Every structure is written in structure tokens, then in C-alpha cells.
Amino acid sequence: MDGKATLAAIKIELAERVRALAARGIVPGLGTVLVGDDPGSRWYVAAKHRDCAEIGIRSIARELPAGTSQGEVEAVVDELNADPECTAFLVQQPTGLDEFAILSRVDPDKDVDGLHPVNLGSLVLGRAAPLPCTPMGIIELLRRYEVPIAGAQAVVIGRGLTVGRPLGLLLTRRSENATVTLCHTGTRDLAEHVRRADIVVAAAGVPGLITADMVKPGAAVLDVGVSRVDGKIAGDVSRAGEQDVARVAGFLAPNPGGVGPMTRAMLLGNVVAAAERQR
Ligand SMILES: Nc1nc(=O)c2c([nH]1)NC[C@@H]1CN(c3ccc(C(=O)N[C@@H](CCC(=O)O)C(=O)O)cc3)C=[N+]21
């Protein structure tokens, strides 16, 4: 499953909606707040702004030095909340600060990550709200490759706030109708769970955790793990030699090249949707 190609296709669809907004005199704006100088975070934020430029979304990039205080970051959040040119924004994680306090301070209607407590509450309650980008990107990738979700056994490995926990909620909605097993580092017999799955989403951050012998032939496997091994991205899904999951999977979203670009696609979609709502 090619996330880069799917991102390109989604950009064409979103550019059309941006043009329709422009015809009404509305230009959506994405704000980003980057704290410190981590090269990975810098790359992600720069990629988001390149995406925006391509489809006609304005960029508002705020860079704060390492060592910026909680209060200073919150003051920037307040500014972006009040800025009418800023349709939606995010504070790139990790900041090393109180992430919950920062997320909670963002205007829920401008929350492009879908991670504000009110928006996560809406997800639990099944009410319309911005949805988390990586989990939505996973579902969109499955849909576009016509992987059946309704009635499928889905095993999600990882219970983090940005991927595993909200993905379990999304996949069990009536509109998706999957049966979900949410596994984690405390799961006994992980291989037994994975072997039963039609859809495997690996988001534990353990390099090479999922091996070919654990995967049901024909299953869809999505690699969301991001670790760095020798400076290169290493996913949770084994891609080497005999245990290469590509040998048994029916569909594979590799990392890089799979879910990462889909996260960016859903983020763009959340900006456009926020502009359409605010109009
Ligand atoms: N507030 C906040 N919102 C986020 O959405 C957020 C964040 N913080 N912190 C970090 C994670 C990570 N993330 C990715 C975005 C794009 C790729 C991506 O496009 N990856 C490419 C290239 C990877 C590479 O080559 O470095 C790929 O997988 O092919 C990956 C990961 C967004 N995040």
C-alpha cells in the first residue's frame, strides 16, 4: 500500500476544495509550533508546509528555541487561537513540556491533530469532530486499497494516544465495524493474537516486532513503528530475509512510504474541513 501515491491523489482532491473556498475569498492557513531543533521534527514540520504550499493552504510557522518555557509556548498557542488567518494548527510533539496542558489550550475547532481532550471525547461519544490524523490515515489507506474492514479481525499493537488508542475507537465504529484486539507491551502470546488477524497495525515502537511467521497469509499489515537504528527509520515490521513480512502479507504499508504520508494527507484534510466549517 503506497502512502506516497495516495497522498498525491488526496492532494488533488483537496486542491479542488481549496479552490472552492478561494472563490469565496477564504484562504485556509495551517499553523505549526516547533520547539527546539530535533532534525526529525524539523523535517516533519517542513514537509507539512511543503504539502500546504502545493494545494494553496497558507503557512504560519512558529519556531521556538530549545528551553522555551511552558508559559511561552502557551502564549503562542493563545496567539494562534486568536489569529483569524490561522484556520487550524498544531504544536509538534514531543516538546519536552506538559503536552496535555498544551493540547488542552488549543481551540478545539482549530485542533488539526484531533487530540484535544474535547475532540477525543467526541470520538468516544461518536459525535462529529476533528479526528486524529494517523489513525484516520490508516483507515483511508485500507479503504482506498479496498481491504475489507467490516467484520474483519483487526489487531492493533500499541495503545499510545496518537495511534493505537484512538485507532481502536475508530475501527469499532459502526461505519467501520471491525472487531479489534488492542495489544501492547504487556500482552501475553502476542504471536497468537497476530496470527488470527486480517488487519495488523504495528505501532509499538519495537523494531522488527512483527515477523513473517506471526502473520496470516493474505493479511493486511501496516507498519507505524518509528525507531531509529543506525540513523535510519526502523519500523515494527520485519523486512529482512526469511522473516520478511512481505512474503506472507496480502497488503503491506511499509515504513517509510506507507502510513507517514497518510498522516500528512489527513492533516491537510482537517485544515480544509476546519476552513469549510468556520466559513
Ligand atoms: N502535533 C503533532 N502532530 C503530528 O502529526 C506529529 C507530531 N506531533 N509528532 C511526530 C509525529 C510523526 N508524524 C509523521 C508525519 C509524517 C511522516 C512522513 O511523511 N513520513 C515519510 C518520510 C519519512 C522519512 O523518510 O523520514 C514516510 O513515512 O514515507 C511521518 C511521521 C507526525 N507527527
Ligand as a Chemical Component Dictionary entry (heavy atoms), coordinates in Angstrom:
data_LIG
# 
_chem_comp.id                   LIG 
_chem_comp.type                 NON-POLYMER 
_chem_comp.pdbx_formal_charge   1 
_chem_comp.three_letter_code    LIG 
# 
loop_
_chem_comp_atom.comp_id 
_chem_comp_atom.atom_id 
_chem_comp_atom.alt_atom_id 
_chem_comp_atom.type_symbol 
_chem_comp_atom.charge 
_chem_comp_atom.model_Cartn_x 
_chem_comp_atom.model_Cartn_y 
_chem_comp_atom.model_Cartn_z 
_chem_comp_atom.pdbx_ordinal 
LIG N1  N1  N 0 1.438  17.519 16.987 1  
LIG C1  C1  C 0 1.942  16.539 16.215 2  
LIG N2  N2  N 0 1.253  16.123 15.133 3  
LIG C2  C2  C 0 1.749  15.128 14.333 4  
LIG O1  O1  O 0 1.088  14.744 13.337 5  
LIG C3  C3  C 0 3.015  14.539 14.655 6  
LIG C4  C4  C 0 3.690  15.018 15.780 7  
LIG N3  N3  N 0 3.120  15.999 16.557 8  
LIG N4  N4  N 0 4.870  14.482 16.143 9  
LIG C5  C5  C 0 5.517  13.454 15.349 10 
LIG C6  C6  C 0 4.526  12.632 14.569 11 
LIG C7  C7  C 0 5.132  11.878 13.397 12 
LIG N5  N5  N 0 4.465  12.375 12.214 13 
LIG C8  C8  C 0 4.795  11.995 10.917 14 
LIG C9  C9  C 0 4.419  12.750 9.825  15 
LIG C10 C10 C 0 4.827  12.421 8.536  16 
LIG C11 C11 C 0 5.621  11.322 8.307  17 
LIG C12 C12 C 0 6.080  11.041 6.923  18 
LIG O2  O2  O 0 5.637  11.667 5.981  19 
LIG N6  N6  N 0 6.995  10.081 6.737  20 
LIG C13 C13 C 0 7.532  9.742  5.417  21 
LIG C14 C14 C 0 9.005  10.046 5.315  22 
LIG C15 C15 C 0 9.837  9.516  6.454  23 
LIG C16 C16 C 0 11.318 9.857  6.338  24 
LIG O3  O3  O 0 11.910 9.477  5.306  25 
LIG O4  O4  O 0 11.871 10.482 7.269  26 
LIG C17 C17 C 0 7.254  8.277  5.119  27 
LIG O5  O5  O 0 6.902  7.517  6.018  28 
LIG O6  O6  O 0 7.427  7.893  3.961  29 
LIG C18 C18 C 0 5.979  10.541 9.370  30 
LIG C19 C19 C 0 5.564  10.877 10.663 31 
LIG C20 C20 C 0 3.597  13.362 12.573 32 
LIG N7  N7  N 1 3.596  13.539 13.909 33 
# 
loop_
_chem_comp_bond.comp_id 
_chem_comp_bond.atom_id_1 
_chem_comp_bond.atom_id_2 
_chem_comp_bond.value_order 
_chem_comp_bond.pdbx_ordinal 
LIG N1  C1  SING 1  
LIG C1  N2  DOUB 2  
LIG C1  N3  SING 3  
LIG N2  C2  SING 4  
LIG C2  O1  DOUB 5  
LIG C2  C3  SING 6  
LIG C3  C4  DOUB 7  
LIG C3  N7  SING 8  
LIG C4  N3  SING 9  
LIG C4  N4  SING 10 
LIG N4  C5  SING 11 
LIG C5  C6  SING 12 
LIG C6  C7  SING 13 
LIG C6  N7  SING 14 
LIG C7  N5  SING 15 
LIG N5  C8  SING 16 
LIG N5  C20 SING 17 
LIG C8  C9  SING 18 
LIG C8  C19 DOUB 19 
LIG C9  C10 DOUB 20 
LIG C10 C11 SING 21 
LIG C11 C12 SING 22 
LIG C11 C18 DOUB 23 
LIG C12 O2  DOUB 24 
LIG C12 N6  SING 25 
LIG N6  C13 SING 26 
LIG C13 C14 SING 27 
LIG C13 C17 SING 28 
LIG C14 C15 SING 29 
LIG C15 C16 SING 30 
LIG C16 O3  DOUB 31 
LIG C16 O4  SING 32 
LIG C17 O5  DOUB 33 
LIG C17 O6  SING 34 
LIG C18 C19 SING 35 
LIG C20 N7  DOUB 36 
# 
